[in-house]
Amino acid sequence: MRSLYDLEVDQWAELLDDEPTYRREQIWDGIHAQHRDIEDLTSLPKALRERLAAETPRGLELVTESVSDGGDTIKFLWELRDGSRIETVLMHYRERSTVCVSSQAGCAMACSFCATGQAGFTRHLSTGEIVEQVVRAQQRADLDSTSGQPRRVSNIVYMGMGEPLANFDSTLAAAHRIRDHLGIGARHQTISTVGIIPGIKRLAAEPLQVGLAVSLHAANNDLRNSLAPINKRYPLEDLMDACAEYIDATHRRLSFEWAMIEGVNDSQRDADELAHLARPLGAHVNLIPLNRTPGYPTSGSPASVIKDFVRRLEDQGVNVTVRDTRGSDIDAACGQLKTASVEMPTRRRVRD
Ligand code: SAH
């Protein structure tokens, strides 16, 4: 059975064959721009609502919601219709609300320090499953308000579970639909990759103005091979060429993500190597103090080491920010998303 957000416009037309044509737009708009459930589209006749609710169920079933940072960080654990599980994180800031979406259930990239990588790959998500994460997070944000104003999701980062460029078509189609029908501009969406070169090249050729972040973590091949094994297939020299090509083609800002791992990649020499790669590309560096994961018993770098690292980069003309560790107490921070083995076994819902 197809789920609500897996239907494309022409499939809605088929499903609504015996209805007046304006219904298609009414429903499409209702479940996207207005982020409503079918049951709440009260402008539809009740019988139609009931039929559609039965024939096009939602694709994500909420298992748990965890809240931290005084209500500003909310992590959702969802069960998909085949029983796989994924997570999504909603983060409210003063000026914006960002949703961190998953692009795959699990991940095949096996980065040693990442909980999703430690758990392995289950499957790609469909476009609808990516889009629905944003809609459902927006529904939750509708309940949050600051000074009486409901919160509007303004930014999307493809930094949840999975490798978005390994699921290129669904991710790109989701980015388009989120722009066109949820009203979140491409410039407010950032795709993060471990460095899948063919994906970076394809993205460079796309007119969609999404941002690109490359998870670098090491600026020499030996260290990067050990942290992000995909580097053996797509080594740094080739990756940097692809990044240069991306910038030439798009003139968009590129950022490098770097998890600060104590004693592993946080020395002054590491900073010099990173500056050497970042500077010619004008890449922005985003440092992420390593978050703890069960399979990687190393700590994040201490604040003083991060400070020295920042200074060393800045001295060499590199733009750098340090990311806050939102939601680490609820395992919602970067690299902590995983769903296997930690949950109590649940009863499978019976599906037709
Ligand atoms: N596969 C994509 C999308 C995941 S994004 C990618 O690799 O970019 C998640 C970000 O968090 C990546 O930059 C990832 O390297 C980083 N990360 C993973 N594990 C982490 C950890 N334990 N602490 C801090 N950052 C981590």
Residues whose N, C-alpha, C, O or C-beta is under 5 A from the ligand:
A	BS01	SAH	F113 C114 A115 Y158 M159 G160 G162 E163 P164 S192 T193 V194 S215 E257 A259 I288 P289 L290 N291 T293 C334 G335
